[in-house]
Every structure is written in structure tokens, then in C-alpha cells.
Amino acid sequence: MAIDKWLEIRSFSHAEFSDIDRLIRKKQNQNQIISLCLPSLNEAATIGKIIRTLKKSLHDQKPLIDEILVIDSGSTDGTQEIARQEGALVFQSSEILPETGNYRGKGENLWKSLQVANGDLVVWIDTDIRNIHPRFVTALIGPLLAYPEISFVKSFYRRPIRVGKKLQATGGGRVTEILVKPFFNLLFPQLALFNQPLSGEYAGRRELLERVPFFTGYGVEAGLLIDIEQRFGLSCMAQVDLDVRIHRNQDLQSLRKMAFGILRVLMTRAEQQGKLVLLDNMNNHFISLLKDENDTFKIRAEEIYEIERAPIIRCEAYQKKRQFQDDDLILLDETPKKLTYPIVSLSNLLDQRLIILDGPAGDKETVLEEISRLLVRQRIAKNYPQLIHDFYKRENILSTGIGSGVAIPHDLSSNINQMKIVIYRRRAGIQFDYM
């Protein structure tokens, strides 16, 4: 999708989704469960009002949200206690999926929230917001309920910045404007029109979120945008204007460390996608030059890591909770850690006899039947009834579950003698809707 067309049809205003009753009707008609997840670390000053406001308006008075969860990184200022008092379910991040280890960082909390949340739709809201309003949730949920082809919604807003005791109308989002937007324009131009790529408020369908990796630290937002666009395409992504967001502005030292972590993620993904080649390993130490009270300069080195969590659907405990079967997971494939040069050819998976460029079938069922018969005739598969059963089952469950992506019927079982790719095309097109 061209980015100008994307901007036209995938950018919304919060006002378009202000009718909460309408959202509730859509939610009920679609039989959706909605989870609000709040990552936290020492946010006692703001988390109480956030939970109280959203719970009252979107849970108690109007049941749009089904559950409010706080995933905490070990707060020492009473954040967890306040959250419980306000009625949220509170989880210690280190106690979720303990067999996978534990890392500190917002991205870690987001990743682990998918394990404890029950929602089909998951909303994440930062817990340092000072002007919280129900629109921060309704605007993110609205596009998901209104447009089944949208699977991920990112927020944007005007970001004031506090200078001394005054709040200037603009000037926030310094790392976004100085680092991320220029980098996206250089190497990921398809993402350049996301107004706030680092915004902490976003929502998505579980079937998408469970299939992408999460970086554990500062780079989680940038990594998600790149990975979702690469795996599922720009057409399933959207952004919505929340008007104004007021939060705690960080000092320059904190922003430097944030930029360091984000830049590591951007460079990692750029190399993996063949956009640049790094001739040496990236440094994990962030080095600062500090002056003490005696005007003496000292060097401080801090280790900053961006650990990449694999898609949570790969976790055995998650698979068990969500009741996945082994054959439902066939198409899962991690992003390669490093691009291989030259790119490996797929020619060994292609067979001229399995390439049909002007087939007669015009619907999904007939196409799958034609493919199955062809594979059995060519002795690629043994059992036609078993093959067509596997195609129907897996294609219906997994392949077309997100947006309007291309259907990929697949099978990997003892019924298959060798791995091959079948290409089937009909000039008039094929209708791959859900069965």
C-alpha cells in the first residue's frame, strides 16, 4: 500500500470513536474480550488516577473493558498497592513465565502481559500520563472494532514540554523528532508517516501480537512497528490522534540512554533486512562524561541491552494456556538474526509441474481440492482425504487470520514425501474468504 493512500484511509481522530455505547455493541456483536494492560515502574503519582478514571468510565459505568491489569517491574514507591486499591489486577513481571527468565524494561512487561491477559484485543497505556481521559482507550479500540482488516493501532498526539515551571504547547518527543523519524525516512520510509512512532499507547489483535518479537527495553515501540510492517504489511496498521498527552518529561541523560537503546534496535533490524551491513559488533556500554562538585571529569559506563523476546506463541506455557495444537504452529518463523549473503534460492522447492498459471478454480475450496489432487498425482503426498483435511484445518485456523493477508494452505506431516511450493493462479482471481 502506498503511504499516501495509507495516510488517507488509516489515520483517524479520537472523535470518530467517542460513542462508547456503539463500541460496546460492536464488541458484543463480534464476541470480543478487551484487556487494558498497564506497564509500570514507580508510578505512584499517576497510576491511581489512571486506573480510577478508566475503570469508572469504561468498566463500571459502560462495560467496554473486561479487565485492567498492571504488570510491574518491582516498584518501591507503592505503585502496586495503589493499583490494587483501585481495583486492577496486579502482576509482578518477574513472576510471569519464570522459566523464560526475567529482564527489566517496559518491553518485557508488554510481552509478559500477553500471557496473563485474556483479551482478544489488547490495549497498552503508559502509566505516567497526567491528563488521562477515556479517549486514550476508546480511540485505540475503535478502529479494531470498526475495521476487521486493521490489526494494530498506534496513537499520536501533541506533546507539550515543561520548561522550568511553564508548560510549552509543543517540543516534546525529542528522541522521536531527532532520531527515529530521520532514521525511518532514510531506511524505513514506509513507516515515515507514523506521527508518534514511540508513543506508548497502542492496541492490537492478539493473533498479531502473539506472532511478533518484543524487545525488552527502550526499543520495543520501534521494533514492533518494523516487525509488524515486515510480517503483516502496512495495510493492517493504523494511527489515531488522541489530541494532547501530558506526561513526565525526562532529562537529557535519560533521553541519551533511551536513544542509545532505540538506535541499537533500529540498526539491528536495518542490518537484518539488508539495508546496511555492520562490519563490527555494536557496543553495549553507554559512556558518559560527568563533572563532579570538584570540577573533575569522570567517565561513567552503563550497560544497556535490548534483549529480543521471541514471539510469545513460541512459549510452551502460552501454547498450553491458549490451547494450540502442534500443527497450528507450522508457519511460525523467527526473524533471522543476521541476513545471509547471498540469499538462499527457493528453486529446489519449485517444480514446473506444480505451477498452474491459468487454473479453472475460482473459490478457496476448489483451489485446495485441485492442489491436493495435483500433489497426490505427482507423489508429493500420499493420501488425498488426509491432505485436503489438513489444508482446510490449518488454512482456516492460521493463514488468513489477520487482515486481508494472502492465504497459504500448508501441510507438514507423514502424509508428505517432500517439501514443495505449489503456485496456483486464476486470471479472474480467487476468493479466499473464511470458510
Summary of the structure (lengths in Angstrom):
residues: 435
radius of gyration: 23.8
end to end distance: 26.1
largest distance: 84.4
contacts: 1332
relative contact order: 0.11
helix: 41%
strand: 18%
